[in-house]
Amino acid sequence: MNSSVITLILIFIALLVIHFIYIIVSKIQKNQDYSVIGLRIKTWWGMFFIFCLATLFNPIVSLLSLMVLTFFALKEYFSMIRSRKADRRLFLWAYLAIPIQFYWIYIGWYGMFIVFIPIYVFLLLPLPRLINKGTGGFLRSVSSTQWGLMLMVFGLSHLAYFPFATAQYGGRLVLFLVLLTQLNDVVHYVASMYIGKRKIVPTSNASLTWEGFACAFVVTAVTSYFVAPVLTPLGANFGLVTGMLISLSGFLGSLTVSVLKRDLLIGEDQKVDNEKQSYLSRIDSLTYTAPVFFHVVRYVMDFM
């Protein structure tokens, strides 16, 4: 039995234990809302499944799985935008950018992967909105679409590049990143629930507090220090640094997407309540942690 299979078995057992503890605690403390933690655990299972596909079968399978992930994330984001008929063509072109972005990953063209959406799509995206569509609402529709592409497609697509950048360690790095990102979110939420007093953005996300951020920062950094040498080729000291970066960037991602969703859904309280349990809420932090972690590791480590 090789080391990858052993790692999968250990992670599977750990997830089972965490899921079991969550079920027990949520039943004992019914007065507390643990739904956010439940969503995070479901995300862990989903990413573990993708990791299994990349490890046991073929990186292309995980590439396609993550491409589907970005599609649904972007689709949910577009559903929050107050769009007009003139904007629908813009959304279509945005969707078409997804397979092209993942094609650059498939052929390993890093240069095009890193500039395609930030530069070429940014420059060409306004054209479908300009031609015969008038000027009304131009800036809002184009800028909001580009924001969605940057976060939901460009940011998340970095998860798919790991196995192609390093076939030996790519899957483990993805799993390490996802587990730490979700752990950071869960600790932040639980700490804010029990000891949080000073809310950061009470109008958009009342679960984000400075006390929760401090607890999550420490727990994520310490966990990364011990887990990085076991799950990844990163050393303990570098693992500590990456843990700090993941915690900070995850917090910024969650904060940014929370404010972004609130701005898009102003005056639509029913949709706001639904978005709290949405698919997008599970991967908001990854839109920031994935590119930050990818480029730090690629810059420092020679195996990428």
Secondary structure as GFF3:
##gff-version 3
##sequence-region A 1 304
A	DSSP	alpha_helix	3	28	.	.	.	ID=ss1
A	DSSP	alpha_helix	35	52	.	.	.	ID=ss2
A	DSSP	pi_helix	53	57	.	.	.	ID=ss3
A	DSSP	alpha_helix	59	80	.	.	.	ID=ss4
A	DSSP	three_ten_helix	85	87	.	.	.	ID=ss5
A	DSSP	alpha_helix	88	106	.	.	.	ID=ss6
A	DSSP	alpha_helix	110	115	.	.	.	ID=ss7
A	DSSP	pi_helix	116	121	.	.	.	ID=ss8
A	DSSP	alpha_helix	122	124	.	.	.	ID=ss9
A	DSSP	alpha_helix	126	130	.	.	.	ID=ss10
A	DSSP	alpha_helix	138	148	.	.	.	ID=ss11
A	DSSP	pi_helix	149	155	.	.	.	ID=ss12
A	DSSP	alpha_helix	156	165	.	.	.	ID=ss13
A	DSSP	alpha_helix	170	194	.	.	.	ID=ss14
A	DSSP	beta_strand	199	201	.	.	.	ID=ss15
A	DSSP	beta_strand	205	209	.	.	.	ID=ss16
A	DSSP	alpha_helix	210	231	.	.	.	ID=ss17
A	DSSP	alpha_helix	236	264	.	.	.	ID=ss18
A	DSSP	alpha_helix	269	275	.	.	.	ID=ss19
A	DSSP	three_ten_helix	280	282	.	.	.	ID=ss20
A	DSSP	alpha_helix	286	300	.	.	.	ID=ss21
###
